Amino acid sequence: MTSSPDRPETRSAQREQTPEQIAEQQTAAKRNLWMHFTRMSSYTNSDVPVIVRGSGQYVYDQHGKRYLDGLAGLFVSQIGHGRKEVAEAAARQASELAYFPLWSYANPRAIELAERLADLAPGDLNRVFFTTSGSEAVESAWKLAKQYFKITGQYGRYKVLSREIAYHGTSMGALAITGLPAIKEPFEPLPPGGVRVPNTNFYRAPAFVADDLTAFGIWAADEIERAILREGPESVAAVFLEPVQNSGGCFPPPPGYFRRVREICDRHGVLLVSDEVICAFGRLGYYFGSERYGYQPDVITFAKGVTSGYSPMGGMVVSDRLMEPFTEDTATFLHGVTFAGHPVSSAVALANLDVFEKEDLLGNVRANEAGFRATLEKLGDLPIVGDVRGDGYFYGIELVKDKATRETFTDDESERLLRGFLSHALFDAGLICRADDRGDPVIQLSPPLTCTQEHFDEIEQILRSVLTQAWSRL
Ligand SMILES: Cc1ncc(COP(=O)(O)O)c(C=O)c1O
């Protein structure tokens, strides 16, 4: 049989591992590898899924089987997989200067990237502090807020407000900001100062605002003000919010929400940190999610899509105003990590942004997002689909037991549905997405920004078939 070298099936077959290699790899994976947020016992009697390579919107496992990467890895692979030009940028940089610290030194790629991000970021967000992950970015933003207020004489401000069920990372400080009790409890006591406010889940809005999205948004924003007043404004440093809240299943902000939050922060001298670890770099059709919803943060935290995962990187873009006291006399932000502004990661980020520009990926998201929404909304005819919500290329589908009453599943049912069936069934059907019950049960989608209607159709078909089976097993 003759076939084109570009055909994915052909290329996967060429690189397939032998059964012996696969068996050895499985033994080593089970004996030596500790996977994150993973019940390792679930692999006692089944194979660890091993993803060996990627191409475009697809990845391939050790058997050569193809999957549509409906989650961009973990909200990361914006430009898709297998981009030679990005890999080559990394190789070039590694042979020129693989590493040098940002502690007292700069390197050319970190400088170029900081300048480029400052150009892209809204308003006076002109100063870039690099990290190596999203948790470190969030941790850094809290530390900056605390030190900024100390250095400017507001010694009591250290508390942080964030929303219920929101995920802001796992390091101790970031975990104190995270709003998911179950992943915090084993590590308590956490650093003091984390305060929760309601999220913007309109599907589960309190009855008195359940029919009016705008009123709901104003109520949710005003809850932030009430929390600030309750805690004492002189003790509150910052509010951390995602443009679209990921955890819980993609809650977009209601109209007017962020305008109100900005006013509240200004009124009480509290910093607004836009945690855009997921929502930056095109996920919502803009370089930064705050642009989409028209608000001006004091700090933006980022990670993931800045390199599309070709190398790890995170950071925060900070307003001139916050940087200003650190430019005087002996003032120093007493914080840093070894690999910040890593030359290879910086070169990768620059090459990643080149792809964004060359292929107008923001334009692709804006042109196709309505099609993505409409395709997912077709699933609304299934009895198990309660709500389809999101923006850009970032959607959550909430699953319910009773559509009319919006009754959700019990913990046991949710366990059986998500872990016992859906996660495996979707993967077996060739779709990588997330079946999550940290809030109410949802399926989340966040595909590469290169996706078009054919990929949305593939997603819809797989979801339709697997969700139909799930319903019949209930
Ligand atoms: C909004 C948000 N903040 C912070 C983080 C933590 O990022 P990382 O896993 O890179 O530490 C995440 C991770 O998904 C996130 O979604």
The ligand as an SDF file (V2000), in Angstrom:
LIG
                    3D

 16 16  0  0  0  0  0  0  0  0999 V2000
   -6.2460   29.6060   36.9710 C   0  0  0  0  0  0  0  0  0  0  0  0
   -5.0690   28.7590   37.3620 C   0  0  0  0  0  0  0  0  0  0  0  0
   -4.1480   29.2710   38.1890 N   0  0  0  0  0  0  0  0  0  0  0  0
   -3.0630   28.5490   38.5600 C   0  0  0  0  0  0  0  0  0  0  0  0
   -2.8540   27.2700   38.0910 C   0  0  0  0  0  0  0  0  0  0  0  0
   -1.6430   26.4910   38.5020 C   0  0  0  0  0  0  0  0  0  0  0  0
   -0.7780   26.3100   37.4270 O   0  0  0  0  0  0  0  0  0  0  0  0
    0.3600   25.1980   37.4470 P   0  0  0  0  0  0  0  0  0  0  0  0
   -0.3000   23.8790   37.3620 O   0  0  0  0  0  0  0  0  0  0  0  0
    1.1980   25.5170   36.2430 O   0  0  0  0  0  0  0  0  0  0  0  0
    1.1250   25.3780   38.7170 O   0  0  0  0  0  0  0  0  0  0  0  0
   -3.7890   26.7100   37.2130 C   0  0  0  0  0  0  0  0  0  0  0  0
   -3.6060   25.3620   36.6760 C   0  0  0  0  0  0  0  0  0  0  0  0
   -4.4170   24.8100   35.9800 O   0  0  0  0  0  0  0  0  0  0  0  0
   -4.9270   27.4760   36.8490 C   0  0  0  0  0  0  0  0  0  0  0  0
   -5.8590   26.9690   36.0250 O   0  0  0  0  0  0  0  0  0  0  0  0
  1  2  1  0
  2  3  1  0
  2 15  2  0
  3  4  2  0
  4  5  1  0
  5  6  1  0
  5 12  2  0
  6  7  1  0
  7  8  1  0
  8  9  2  0
  8 10  1  0
  8 11  1  0
 12 13  1  0
 12 15  1  0
 13 14  2  0
 15 16  1  0
M  END
$$$$
